[in-house]
């Protein structure tokens, strides 16, 4: 396998090289989340991984004799899934934090109607946001709740696209016409 297949979208990637490249990138992304990168800011590392995923898809399409333009589709859909999974990952912690905040302010959270009435008050959301901003440890806990769900959301979508892209074959040339 040519290692440049991972980094530049100008090569051709066989099915095996494509799948191996995705596994390597998924592992690097997991290591980025678990340990962080000292010399590279997290946002730049994330964009680099997305570019490398695009490169792999473009190279796979090129190997299959297709235009690489559609290679951006898996990355865009996976990025949207990453965002959705992050929201779903933070939601339980955010609800628990909101209930804790309501209890600290005298709301009976066991009574659903009282809780609903309290959170619908005009100043409740602003006060809750201010409380979140004054408690950085809670913000860190909430942010850590998004990390792995967003990783799984992104790579699950990429894995689904990988099934499609790995099965791509070059178009079969029509049989040559016999000389008459």
BAKE-18393 format. One record per atom (N, C-alpha, C): chain; x, y, z; residue in one letter; residue number from 1. Coordinates in nm, 3 decimals, decimal comma. Example, Ala and Ser with C-alpha at 12.3 -4.5 7.8 and 13.67 -1.06 7.14 Angstrom:
// BAKE-18393
A / 1,319 / -0,569 / 0,780 / a / 1
A / 1,230 / -0,450 / 0,780 / a / 1
A / 1,320 / -0,330 / 0,780 / a / 1
A / 1,285 / -0,225 / 0,708 / s / 2
A / 1,367 / -0,106 / 0,714 / s / 2
A / 1,290 / 0,003 / 0,787 / s / 2
END
This chain:
// BAKE-18393
A / 0,084 / -0,118 / 0,000 / x / 1
A / 0,000 / 0,000 / 0,000 / x / 1
A / 0,089 / 0,124 / 0,000 / x / 1
A / 0,058 / 0,214 / -0,087 / x / 2
A / 0,128 / 0,342 / -0,093 / x / 2
A / 0,076 / 0,430 / 0,022 / x / 2
A / 0,161 / 0,468 / 0,118 / x / 3
A / 0,112 / 0,547 / 0,231 / x / 3
A / 0,059 / 0,684 / 0,191 / x / 3
A / 0,097 / 0,734 / 0,076 / x / 4
A / 0,047 / 0,864 / 0,032 / x / 4
A / -0,100 / 0,860 / -0,005 / x / 4
A / -0,155 / 0,741 / -0,024 / x / 5
A / -0,298 / 0,727 / -0,053 / x / 5
A / -0,380 / 0,790 / 0,059 / x / 5
A / -0,327 / 0,786 / 0,181 / x / 6
A / -0,397 / 0,844 / 0,295 / x / 6
A / -0,398 / 0,997 / 0,291 / x / 6
A / -0,295 / 1,057 / 0,235 / x / 7
A / -0,275 / 1,199 / 0,255 / x / 7
A / -0,308 / 1,288 / 0,136 / x / 7
A / -0,298 / 1,238 / 0,016 / x / 8
A / -0,320 / 1,322 / -0,102 / x / 8
A / -0,425 / 1,260 / -0,193 / x / 8
A / -0,521 / 1,338 / -0,239 / x / 9
A / -0,627 / 1,284 / -0,324 / x / 9
A / -0,589 / 1,278 / -0,472 / x / 9
A / -0,469 / 1,230 / -0,503 / x / 10
A / -0,425 / 1,221 / -0,642 / x / 10
A / -0,377 / 1,081 / -0,679 / x / 10
A / -0,401 / 0,985 / -0,593 / x / 11
A / -0,356 / 0,847 / -0,617 / x / 11
A / -0,476 / 0,758 / -0,640 / x / 11
A / -0,449 / 0,630 / -0,649 / x / 12
A / -0,555 / 0,529 / -0,662 / x / 12
A / -0,547 / 0,437 / -0,542 / x / 12
A / -0,661 / 0,404 / -0,485 / x / 13
A / -0,664 / 0,318 / -0,367 / x / 13
A / -0,743 / 0,192 / -0,397 / x / 13
A / -0,678 / 0,079 / -0,382 / x / 14
A / -0,750 / -0,049 / -0,395 / x / 14
A / -0,847 / -0,060 / -0,279 / x / 14
A / -0,935 / -0,157 / -0,286 / x / 15
A / -1,031 / -0,178 / -0,178 / x / 15
A / -0,962 / -0,206 / -0,046 / x / 15
A / -0,858 / -0,287 / -0,048 / x / 16
A / -0,786 / -0,320 / 0,075 / x / 16
A / -0,714 / -0,197 / 0,131 / x / 16
A / -0,646 / -0,122 / 0,046 / x / 17
A / -0,576 / -0,002 / 0,092 / x / 17
A / -0,675 / 0,099 / 0,148 / x / 17
A / -0,790 / 0,110 / 0,083 / x / 18
A / -0,894 / 0,202 / 0,128 / x / 18
A / -0,943 / 0,165 / 0,268 / x / 18
A / -0,977 / 0,039 / 0,288 / x / 19
A / -1,026 / -0,004 / 0,418 / x / 19
A / -0,919 / 0,006 / 0,526 / x / 19
A / -0,796 / -0,032 / 0,493 / x / 20
A / -0,686 / -0,018 / 0,589 / x / 20
A / -0,663 / 0,129 / 0,625 / x / 20
A / -0,671 / 0,214 / 0,528 / x / 21
A / -0,655 / 0,357 / 0,553 / x / 21
A / -0,762 / 0,411 / 0,646 / x / 21
A / -0,887 / 0,367 / 0,627 / x / 22
A / -0,994 / 0,412 / 0,715 / x / 22
A / -0,972 / 0,364 / 0,858 / x / 22
A / -0,926 / 0,241 / 0,873 / x / 23
A / -0,898 / 0,188 / 1,007 / x / 23
A / -0,786 / 0,270 / 1,073 / x / 23
A / -0,681 / 0,298 / 1,000 / x / 24
A / -0,570 / 0,378 / 1,054 / x / 24
A / -0,619 / 0,516 / 1,096 / x / 24
A / -0,699 / 0,580 / 1,012 / x / 25
A / -0,749 / 0,713 / 1,045 / x / 25
A / -0,843 / 0,710 / 1,165 / x / 25
A / -0,927 / 0,607 / 1,175 / x / 26
A / -1,017 / 0,596 / 1,290 / x / 26
A / -0,937 / 0,578 / 1,419 / x / 26
A / -0,831 / 0,499 / 1,412 / x / 27
A / -0,747 / 0,481 / 1,531 / x / 27
A / -0,674 / 0,610 / 1,567 / x / 27
A / -0,622 / 0,681 / 1,468 / x / 28
A / -0,557 / 0,809 / 1,496 / x / 28
A / -0,655 / 0,910 / 1,555 / x / 28
A / -0,777 / 0,909 / 1,506 / x / 29
A / -0,878 / 1,000 / 1,559 / x / 29
A / -0,913 / 0,963 / 1,704 / x / 29
A / -0,922 / 0,834 / 1,732 / x / 30
A / -0,948 / 0,791 / 1,871 / x / 30
A / -0,833 / 0,830 / 1,962 / x / 30
A / -0,710 / 0,816 / 1,913 / x / 31
A / -0,594 / 0,857 / 1,993 / x / 31
A / -0,594 / 1,008 / 2,015 / x / 31
A / -0,637 / 1,082 / 1,914 / x / 32
A / -0,647 / 1,227 / 1,928 / x / 32
A / -0,745 / 1,264 / 2,039 / x / 32
A / -0,856 / 1,193 / 2,045 / x / 33
A / -0,955 / 1,223 / 2,148 / x / 33
A / -0,909 / 1,178 / 2,287 / x / 33
A / -0,846 / 1,063 / 2,293 / x / 34
A / -0,806 / 1,007 / 2,422 / x / 34
A / -0,687 / 1,080 / 2,483 / x / 34
A / -0,587 / 1,106 / 2,402 / x / 35
A / -0,462 / 1,159 / 2,455 / x / 35
A / -0,435 / 1,303 / 2,416 / x / 35
A / -0,500 / 1,350 / 2,311 / x / 36
A / -0,474 / 1,485 / 2,262 / x / 36
A / -0,343 / 1,490 / 2,185 / x / 36
A / -0,322 / 1,596 / 2,116 / x / 37
A / -0,198 / 1,617 / 2,042 / x / 37
A / -0,132 / 1,743 / 2,096 / x / 37
A / -0,013 / 1,730 / 2,145 / x / 38
A / 0,054 / 1,840 / 2,213 / x / 38
A / 0,087 / 1,954 / 2,116 / x / 38
A / 0,140 / 1,920 / 2,000 / x / 39
A / 0,189 / 2,023 / 1,909 / x / 39
A / 0,084 / 2,075 / 1,812 / x / 39
A / -0,027 / 2,002 / 1,797 / x / 40
A / -0,128 / 2,040 / 1,699 / x / 40
A / -0,259 / 2,071 / 1,771 / x / 40
A / -0,317 / 2,189 / 1,750 / x / 41
A / -0,447 / 2,219 / 1,810 / x / 41
A / -0,553 / 2,119 / 1,762 / x / 41
A / -0,647 / 2,089 / 1,849 / x / 42
A / -0,747 / 1,986 / 1,822 / x / 42
A / -0,829 / 2,015 / 1,696 / x / 42
A / -0,865 / 2,141 / 1,674 / x / 43
A / -0,944 / 2,176 / 1,556 / x / 43
A / -0,869 / 2,150 / 1,426 / x / 43
A / -0,741 / 2,181 / 1,425 / x / 44
A / -0,660 / 2,157 / 1,305 / x / 44
A / -0,645 / 2,007 / 1,281 / x / 44
A / -0,625 / 1,931 / 1,388 / x / 45
A / -0,614 / 1,785 / 1,375 / x / 45
A / -0,744 / 1,726 / 1,321 / x / 45
A / -0,858 / 1,777 / 1,368 / x / 46
A / -0,987 / 1,728 / 1,319 / x / 46
A / -1,004 / 1,757 / 1,171 / x / 46
A / -0,972 / 1,877 / 1,128 / x / 47
A / -0,984 / 1,912 / 0,986 / x / 47
A / -0,888 / 1,827 / 0,903 / x / 47
A / -0,769 / 1,801 / 0,955 / x / 48
A / -0,673 / 1,716 / 0,883 / x / 48
A / -0,729 / 1,575 / 0,866 / x / 48
A / -0,789 / 1,521 / 0,969 / x / 49
A / -0,846 / 1,386 / 0,958 / x / 49
A / -0,959 / 1,385 / 0,856 / x / 49
A / -1,043 / 1,488 / 0,857 / x / 50
A / -1,151 / 1,495 / 0,759 / x / 50
A / -1,093 / 1,502 / 0,617 / x / 50
A / -0,987 / 1,579 / 0,598 / x / 51
A / -0,925 / 1,587 / 0,467 / x / 51
A / -0,867 / 1,451 / 0,425 / x / 51
A / -0,805 / 1,381 / 0,518 / x / 52
A / -0,748 / 1,250 / 0,486 / x / 52
A / -0,859 / 1,148 / 0,453 / x / 52
A / -0,972 / 1,158 / 0,522 / x / 53
A / -1,086 / 1,071 / 0,490 / x / 53
A / -1,136 / 1,104 / 0,350 / x / 53
A / -1,144 / 1,232 / 0,318 / x / 54
A / -1,182 / 1,272 / 0,182 / x / 54
A / -1,083 / 1,216 / 0,080 / x / 54
A / -0,954 / 1,228 / 0,109 / x / 55
A / -0,851 / 1,179 / 0,017 / x / 55
A / -0,867 / 1,030 / -0,010 / x / 55
A / -0,893 / 0,955 / 0,096 / x / 56
A / -0,912 / 0,811 / 0,076 / x / 56
A / -1,032 / 0,782 / -0,013 / x / 56
A / -1,141 / 0,852 / 0,012 / x / 57
A / -1,260 / 0,830 / -0,071 / x / 57
A / -1,236 / 0,873 / -0,216 / x / 57
A / -1,168 / 0,985 / -0,234 / x / 58
A / -1,138 / 1,031 / -0,371 / x / 58
A / -1,047 / 0,930 / -0,441 / x / 58
A / -0,948 / 0,879 / -0,371 / x / 59
A / -0,857 / 0,782 / -0,432 / x / 59
A / -0,928 / 0,650 / -0,463 / x / 59
A / -1,022 / 0,613 / -0,378 / x / 60
A / -1,097 / 0,490 / -0,406 / x / 60
A / -1,184 / 0,508 / -0,529 / x / 60
A / -1,250 / 0,622 / -0,539 / x / 61
A / -1,333 / 0,648 / -0,658 / x / 61
A / -1,246 / 0,654 / -0,784 / x / 61
A / -1,129 / 0,714 / -0,773 / x / 62
A / -1,038 / 0,722 / -0,888 / x / 62
A / -0,997 / 0,581 / -0,933 / x / 62
A / -0,969 / 0,494 / -0,837 / x / 63
A / -0,931 / 0,356 / -0,870 / x / 63
A / -1,045 / 0,283 / -0,940 / x / 63
A / -1,167 / 0,318 / -0,903 / x / 64
A / -1,284 / 0,254 / -0,964 / x / 64
A / -1,323 / 0,319 / -1,096 / x / 64
A / -1,244 / 0,414 / -1,143 / x / 65
A / -1,272 / 0,476 / -1,272 / x / 65
A / -1,383 / 0,579 / -1,267 / x / 65
A / -1,407 / 0,636 / -1,151 / x / 66
A / -1,513 / 0,736 / -1,137 / x / 66
A / -1,451 / 0,870 / -1,098 / x / 66
A / -1,527 / 0,975 / -1,117 / x / 67
A / -1,482 / 1,108 / -1,079 / x / 67
A / -1,476 / 1,119 / -0,926 / x / 67
A / -1,374 / 1,183 / -0,874 / x / 68
A / -1,362 / 1,191 / -0,728 / x / 68
A / -1,450 / 1,296 / -0,660 / x / 68
A / -1,529 / 1,369 / -0,736 / x / 69
A / -1,608 / 1,478 / -0,678 / x / 69
A / -1,706 / 1,427 / -0,571 / x / 69
A / -1,762 / 1,310 / -0,589 / x / 70
A / -1,859 / 1,257 / -0,494 / x / 70
A / -1,793 / 1,211 / -0,364 / x / 70
A / -1,662 / 1,213 / -0,358 / x / 71
A / -1,590 / 1,169 / -0,238 / x / 71
A / -1,613 / 1,262 / -0,120 / x / 71
A / -1,661 / 1,382 / -0,143 / x / 72
A / -1,687 / 1,474 / -0,034 / x / 72
A / -1,816 / 1,437 / 0,039 / x / 72
A / -1,906 / 1,364 / -0,025 / x / 73
A / -2,035 / 1,329 / 0,035 / x / 73
A / -2,019 / 1,252 / 0,167 / x / 73
A / -1,936 / 1,147 / 0,174 / x / 74
A / -1,924 / 1,077 / 0,303 / x / 74
A / -1,874 / 1,168 / 0,416 / x / 74
A / -1,783 / 1,258 / 0,385 / x / 75
A / -1,728 / 1,345 / 0,489 / x / 75
A / -1,835 / 1,443 / 0,539 / x / 75
A / -1,912 / 1,499 / 0,448 / x / 76
A / -2,016 / 1,595 / 0,487 / x / 76
A / -2,124 / 1,526 / 0,570 / x / 76
A / -2,171 / 1,410 / 0,524 / x / 77
A / -2,275 / 1,339 / 0,598 / x / 77
A / -2,222 / 1,293 / 0,734 / x / 77
A / -2,098 / 1,247 / 0,738 / x / 78
A / -2,039 / 1,203 / 0,865 / x / 78
A / -2,019 / 1,320 / 0,960 / x / 78
A / -1,983 / 1,437 / 0,909 / x / 79
A / -1,968 / 1,555 / 0,994 / x / 79
A / -2,104 / 1,596 / 1,054 / x / 79
A / -2,209 / 1,586 / 0,974 / x / 80
A / -2,343 / 1,614 / 1,026 / x / 80
A / -2,382 / 1,512 / 1,133 / x / 80
A / -2,350 / 1,386 / 1,109 / x / 81
A / -2,379 / 1,281 / 1,209 / x / 81
A / -2,298 / 1,305 / 1,336 / x / 81
A / -2,176 / 1,352 / 1,319 / x / 82
A / -2,091 / 1,384 / 1,435 / x / 82
A / -2,156 / 1,493 / 1,520 / x / 82
A / -2,207 / 1,596 / 1,456 / x / 83
A / -2,274 / 1,703 / 1,529 / x / 83
A / -2,400 / 1,656 / 1,598 / x / 83
A / -2,480 / 1,577 / 1,529 / x / 84
A / -2,602 / 1,523 / 1,588 / x / 84
A / -2,571 / 1,433 / 1,707 / x / 84
A / -2,472 / 1,348 / 1,692 / x / 85
A / -2,433 / 1,259 / 1,802 / x / 85
A / -2,378 / 1,338 / 1,920 / x / 85
A / -2,308 / 1,447 / 1,894 / x / 86
A / -2,258 / 1,532 / 2,002 / x / 86
A / -2,373 / 1,593 / 2,080 / x / 86
A / -2,475 / 1,640 / 2,009 / x / 87
A / -2,592 / 1,697 / 2,076 / x / 87
A / -2,662 / 1,589 / 2,159 / x / 87
A / -2,678 / 1,472 / 2,101 / x / 88
A / -2,741 / 1,362 / 2,175 / x / 88
A / -2,655 / 1,319 / 2,294 / x / 88
A / -2,525 / 1,330 / 2,281 / x / 89
A / -2,435 / 1,293 / 2,390 / x / 89
A / -2,437 / 1,392 / 2,505 / x / 89
A / -2,456 / 1,518 / 2,476 / x / 90
A / -2,456 / 1,620 / 2,581 / x / 90
A / -2,594 / 1,634 / 2,646 / x / 90
A / -2,697 / 1,592 / 2,578 / x / 91
A / -2,833 / 1,615 / 2,624 / x / 91
A / -2,862 / 1,556 / 2,763 / x / 91
A / -2,829 / 1,430 / 2,792 / x / 92
A / -2,859 / 1,377 / 2,927 / x / 92
A / -2,790 / 1,457 / 3,038 / x / 92
A / -2,664 / 1,493 / 3,017 / x / 93
A / -2,594 / 1,571 / 3,118 / x / 93
A / -2,651 / 1,710 / 3,134 / x / 93
A / -2,694 / 1,768 / 3,023 / x / 94
A / -2,753 / 1,902 / 3,028 / x / 94
A / -2,887 / 1,901 / 3,102 / x / 94
A / -2,967 / 1,798 / 3,080 / x / 95
A / -3,095 / 1,786 / 3,150 / x / 95
A / -3,070 / 1,767 / 3,300 / x / 95
A / -2,972 / 1,682 / 3,335 / x / 96
A / -2,940 / 1,660 / 3,476 / x / 96
A / -2,891 / 1,790 / 3,540 / x / 96
A / -2,809 / 1,865 / 3,469 / x / 97
A / -2,759 / 1,992 / 3,522 / x / 97
A / -2,873 / 2,092 / 3,538 / x / 97
A / -2,968 / 2,092 / 3,446 / x / 98
A / -3,082 / 2,183 / 3,456 / x / 98
A / -3,170 / 2,145 / 3,575 / x / 98
A / -3,189 / 2,015 / 3,595 / x / 99
A / -3,271 / 1,972 / 3,709 / x / 99
A / -3,201 / 2,007 / 3,841 / x / 99
A / -3,070 / 1,990 / 3,846 / x / 100
A / -2,993 / 2,026 / 3,966 / x / 100
A / -3,005 / 2,177 / 3,992 / x / 100
A / -2,993 / 2,255 / 3,887 / x / 101
A / -3,005 / 2,401 / 3,902 / x / 101
A / -3,145 / 2,438 / 3,952 / x / 101
A / -3,246 / 2,373 / 3,897 / x / 102
A / -3,383 / 2,402 / 3,941 / x / 102
A / -3,402 / 2,364 / 4,087 / x / 102
A / -3,348 / 2,250 / 4,129 / x / 103
A / -3,360 / 2,208 / 4,269 / x / 103
A / -3,290 / 2,307 / 4,362 / x / 103
A / -3,172 / 2,354 / 4,321 / x / 104
A / -3,099 / 2,451 / 4,403 / x / 104
A / -3,174 / 2,584 / 4,415 / x / 104
A / -3,266 / 2,608 / 4,322 / x / 105
A / -3,344 / 2,732 / 4,326 / x / 105
A / -3,486 / 2,708 / 4,378 / x / 105
A / -3,507 / 2,596 / 4,446 / x / 106
A / -3,633 / 2,572 / 4,515 / x / 106
A / -3,745 / 2,512 / 4,433 / x / 106
A / -3,715 / 2,457 / 4,316 / x / 107
A / -3,819 / 2,396 / 4,233 / x / 107
A / -3,825 / 2,248 / 4,267 / x / 107
A / -3,947 / 2,197 / 4,284 / x / 108
A / -3,967 / 2,055 / 4,309 / x / 108
A / -3,959 / 1,982 / 4,175 / x / 108
A / -3,845 / 1,922 / 4,146 / x / 109
A / -3,827 / 1,856 / 4,015 / x / 109
A / -3,899 / 1,723 / 4,007 / x / 109
A / -3,947 / 1,671 / 4,119 / x / 110
A / -4,026 / 1,547 / 4,116 / x / 110
A / -4,164 / 1,574 / 4,056 / x / 110
A / -4,210 / 1,698 / 4,066 / x / 111
A / -4,337 / 1,738 / 4,008 / x / 111
A / -4,310 / 1,790 / 3,867 / x / 111
A / -4,350 / 1,712 / 3,768 / x / 112
A / -4,323 / 1,747 / 3,628 / x / 112
A / -4,384 / 1,881 / 3,589 / x / 112
A / -4,504 / 1,909 / 3,638 / x / 113
A / -4,570 / 2,035 / 3,602 / x / 113
A / -4,498 / 2,154 / 3,663 / x / 113
A / -4,452 / 2,139 / 3,787 / x / 114
A / -4,380 / 2,249 / 3,851 / x / 114
A / -4,246 / 2,273 / 3,780 / x / 114
A / -4,181 / 2,165 / 3,740 / x / 115
A / -4,053 / 2,178 / 3,669 / x / 115
A / -4,075 / 2,243 / 3,533 / x / 115
A / -4,178 / 2,200 / 3,462 / x / 116
A / -4,207 / 2,259 / 3,331 / x / 116
A / -4,242 / 2,407 / 3,344 / x / 116
A / -4,316 / 2,441 / 3,448 / x / 117
A / -4,350 / 2,582 / 3,469 / x / 117
A / -4,226 / 2,664 / 3,501 / x / 117
A / -4,136 / 2,605 / 3,580 / x / 118
A / -4,014 / 2,678 / 3,617 / x / 118
A / -3,924 / 2,704 / 3,497 / x / 118
A / -3,905 / 2,603 / 3,411 / x / 119
A / -3,815 / 2,622 / 3,298 / x / 119
A / -3,877 / 2,709 / 3,189 / x / 119
A / -4,009 / 2,727 / 3,195 / x / 120
A / -4,071 / 2,814 / 3,095 / x / 120
A / -4,073 / 2,960 / 3,139 / x / 120
A / -4,028 / 2,986 / 3,260 / x / 121
A / -4,019 / 3,125 / 3,308 / x / 121
A / -3,916 / 3,200 / 3,224 / x / 121
A / -3,940 / 3,328 / 3,194 / x / 122
A / -3,850 / 3,404 / 3,106 / x / 122
A / -3,705 / 3,410 / 3,151 / x / 122
A / -3,678 / 3,422 / 3,279 / x / 123
A / -3,541 / 3,438 / 3,324 / x / 123
A / -3,468 / 3,307 / 3,356 / x / 123
A / -3,540 / 3,196 / 3,351 / x / 124
A / -3,479 / 3,069 / 3,391 / x / 124
A / -3,363 / 3,029 / 3,300 / x / 124
A / -3,382 / 3,036 / 3,170 / x / 125
A / -3,277 / 2,993 / 3,077 / x / 125
A / -3,151 / 3,079 / 3,090 / x / 125
A / -3,170 / 3,210 / 3,103 / x / 126
A / -3,055 / 3,298 / 3,117 / x / 126
A / -2,980 / 3,270 / 3,247 / x / 126
A / -3,055 / 3,248 / 3,356 / x / 127
A / -2,992 / 3,218 / 3,484 / x / 127
A / -2,920 / 3,084 / 3,479 / x / 127
A / -2,980 / 2,988 / 3,410 / x / 128
A / -2,916 / 2,856 / 3,397 / x / 128
A / -2,787 / 2,869 / 3,316 / x / 128
A / -2,790 / 2,946 / 3,209 / x / 129
A / -2,669 / 2,966 / 3,128 / x / 129
A / -2,560 / 3,036 / 3,208 / x / 129
A / -2,596 / 3,133 / 3,287 / x / 130
A / -2,498 / 3,202 / 3,371 / x / 130
A / -2,438 / 3,105 / 3,473 / x / 130
A / -2,524 / 3,019 / 3,529 / x / 131
A / -2,476 / 2,919 / 3,625 / x / 131
A / -2,376 / 2,823 / 3,557 / x / 131
A / -2,407 / 2,783 / 3,435 / x / 132
A / -2,315 / 2,695 / 3,362 / x / 132
A / -2,181 / 2,762 / 3,339 / x / 132
A / -2,184 / 2,890 / 3,302 / x / 133
A / -2,060 / 2,962 / 3,273 / x / 133
A / -1,976 / 2,985 / 3,398 / x / 133
A / -2,038 / 2,988 / 3,514 / x / 134
A / -1,962 / 3,008 / 3,638 / x / 134
A / -1,908 / 2,878 / 3,694 / x / 134
A / -1,943 / 2,766 / 3,634 / x / 135
A / -1,898 / 2,635 / 3,683 / x / 135
A / -1,821 / 2,562 / 3,572 / x / 135
A / -1,694 / 2,594 / 3,554 / x / 136
A / -1,616 / 2,533 / 3,446 / x / 136
A / -1,602 / 2,382 / 3,459 / x / 136
A / -1,604 / 2,329 / 3,579 / x / 137
A / -1,595 / 2,183 / 3,595 / x / 137
A / -1,718 / 2,114 / 3,538 / x / 137
A / -1,834 / 2,177 / 3,552 / x / 138
A / -1,955 / 2,121 / 3,493 / x / 138
A / -1,950 / 2,130 / 3,341 / x / 138
A / -1,900 / 2,242 / 3,291 / x / 139
A / -1,886 / 2,257 / 3,145 / x / 139
A / -1,791 / 2,151 / 3,089 / x / 139
A / -1,683 / 2,123 / 3,160 / x / 140
A / -1,589 / 2,019 / 3,116 / x / 140
A / -1,656 / 1,882 / 3,116 / x / 140
A / -1,736 / 1,855 / 3,218 / x / 141
A / -1,808 / 1,727 / 3,227 / x / 141
A / -1,907 / 1,714 / 3,112 / x / 141
A / -1,980 / 1,821 / 3,084 / x / 142
A / -2,075 / 1,818 / 2,972 / x / 142
A / -2,004 / 1,800 / 2,839 / x / 142
A / -1,893 / 1,871 / 2,821 / x / 143
A / -1,818 / 1,859 / 2,695 / x / 143
A / -1,762 / 1,719 / 2,678 / x / 143
A / -1,717 / 1,658 / 2,786 / x / 144
A / -1,663 / 1,522 / 2,774 / x / 144
A / -1,773 / 1,422 / 2,740 / x / 144
A / -1,898 / 1,455 / 2,771 / x / 145
A / -2,009 / 1,367 / 2,734 / x / 145
A / -2,037 / 1,366 / 2,585 / x / 145
A / -1,983 / 1,462 / 2,510 / x / 146
A / -2,005 / 1,467 / 2,365 / x / 146
A / -1,895 / 1,397 / 2,287 / x / 146
A / -1,781 / 1,378 / 2,348 / x / 147
A / -1,662 / 1,335 / 2,276 / x / 147
A / -1,681 / 1,202 / 2,205 / x / 147
A / -1,708 / 1,098 / 2,280 / x / 148
A / -1,714 / 0,965 / 2,218 / x / 148
A / -1,840 / 0,942 / 2,135 / x / 148
A / -1,958 / 0,994 / 2,176 / x / 149
A / -2,072 / 0,979 / 2,086 / x / 149
A / -2,048 / 1,044 / 1,949 / x / 149
A / -1,982 / 1,160 / 1,948 / x / 150
A / -1,955 / 1,225 / 1,819 / x / 150
A / -1,856 / 1,143 / 1,737 / x / 150
A / -1,757 / 1,082 / 1,803 / x / 151
A / -1,660 / 0,997 / 1,732 / x / 151
A / -1,734 / 0,878 / 1,669 / x / 151
A / -1,818 / 0,812 / 1,747 / x / 152
A / -1,893 / 0,697 / 1,695 / x / 152
A / -1,987 / 0,738 / 1,583 / x / 152
A / -2,052 / 0,854 / 1,597 / x / 153
A / -2,142 / 0,901 / 1,491 / x / 153
A / -2,068 / 0,922 / 1,361 / x / 153
A / -1,952 / 0,987 / 1,367 / x / 154
A / -1,874 / 1,012 / 1,247 / x / 154
A / -1,828 / 0,881 / 1,182 / x / 154
A / -1,766 / 0,795 / 1,260 / x / 155
A / -1,706 / 0,674 / 1,203 / x / 155
A / -1,809 / 0,569 / 1,165 / x / 155
A / -1,926 / 0,571 / 1,226 / x / 156
A / -2,032 / 0,480 / 1,184 / x / 156
A / -2,080 / 0,517 / 1,044 / x / 156
A / -2,097 / 0,645 / 1,019 / x / 157
A / -2,138 / 0,688 / 0,885 / x / 157
A / -2,028 / 0,656 / 0,783 / x / 157
A / -1,903 / 0,680 / 0,820 / x / 158
A / -1,793 / 0,647 / 0,728 / x / 158
A / -1,790 / 0,497 / 0,701 / x / 158
A / -1,817 / 0,415 / 0,802 / x / 159
A / -1,819 / 0,270 / 0,782 / x / 159
A / -1,931 / 0,229 / 0,687 / x / 159
A / -2,045 / 0,296 / 0,696 / x / 160
A / -2,154 / 0,265 / 0,604 / x / 160
A / -2,118 / 0,302 / 0,460 / x / 160
A / -2,055 / 0,417 / 0,444 / x / 161
A / -2,008 / 0,455 / 0,311 / x / 161
A / -1,896 / 0,362 / 0,264 / x / 161
A / -1,816 / 0,312 / 0,356 / x / 162
A / -1,705 / 0,223 / 0,320 / x / 162
A / -1,757 / 0,095 / 0,255 / x / 162
A / -1,872 / 0,048 / 0,299 / x / 163
A / -1,931 / -0,071 / 0,237 / x / 163
A / -1,956 / -0,044 / 0,090 / x / 163
A / -2,010 / 0,071 / 0,060 / x / 164
A / -2,039 / 0,109 / -0,078 / x / 164
A / -1,911 / 0,131 / -0,158 / x / 164
A / -1,822 / 0,212 / -0,104 / x / 165
A / -1,702 / 0,249 / -0,178 / x / 165
A / -1,607 / 0,130 / -0,197 / x / 165
A / -1,597 / 0,043 / -0,099 / x / 166
A / -1,506 / -0,072 / -0,112 / x / 166
A / -1,552 / -0,169 / -0,219 / x / 166
A / -1,681 / -0,171 / -0,247 / x / 167
A / -1,735 / -0,263 / -0,348 / x / 167
A / -1,731 / -0,205 / -0,488 / x / 167
A / -1,690 / -0,081 / -0,504 / x / 168
A / -1,684 / -0,020 / -0,637 / x / 168
A / -1,582 / -0,092 / -0,724 / x / 168
A / -1,620 / -0,117 / -0,844 / x / 169
A / -1,531 / -0,179 / -0,942 / x / 169
A / -1,521 / -0,088 / -1,063 / x / 169
A / -1,408 / -0,097 / -1,133 / x / 170
A / -1,398 / -0,017 / -1,256 / x / 170
A / -1,505 / -0,060 / -1,355 / x / 170
A / -1,553 / 0,034 / -1,433 / x / 171
A / -1,654 / -0,003 / -1,533 / x / 171
A / -1,594 / -0,102 / -1,633 / x / 171
A / -1,678 / -0,192 / -1,675 / x / 172
A / -1,634 / -0,294 / -1,771 / x / 172
A / -1,640 / -0,232 / -1,911 / x / 172
A / -1,531 / -0,243 / -1,981 / x / 173
A / -1,526 / -0,190 / -2,117 / x / 173
A / -1,612 / -0,278 / -2,207 / x / 173
A / -1,684 / -0,216 / -2,301 / x / 174
A / -1,765 / -0,297 / -2,392 / x / 174
A / -1,673 / -0,385 / -2,478 / x / 174
A / -1,722 / -0,501 / -2,517 / x / 175
A / -1,638 / -0,588 / -2,599 / x / 175
A / -1,603 / -0,520 / -2,733 / x / 175
A / -1,484 / -0,548 / -2,780 / x / 176
A / -1,440 / -0,489 / -2,906 / x / 176
A / -1,521 / -0,545 / -3,021 / x / 176
A / -1,549 / -0,460 / -3,115 / x / 177
A / -1,623 / -0,503 / -3,232 / x / 177
A / -1,528 / -0,581 / -3,325 / x / 177
A / -1,573 / -0,694 / -3,373 / x / 178
A / -1,486 / -0,772 / -3,463 / x / 178
A / -1,467 / -0,699 / -3,596 / x / 178
A / -1,348 / -0,714 / -3,653 / x / 179
A / -1,322 / -0,656 / -3,784 / x / 179
A / -1,398 / -0,736 / -3,889 / x / 179
A / -1,461 / -0,664 / -3,978 / x / 180
A / -1,537 / -0,730 / -4,085 / x / 180
A / -1,458 / -0,733 / -4,212 / x / 180
END
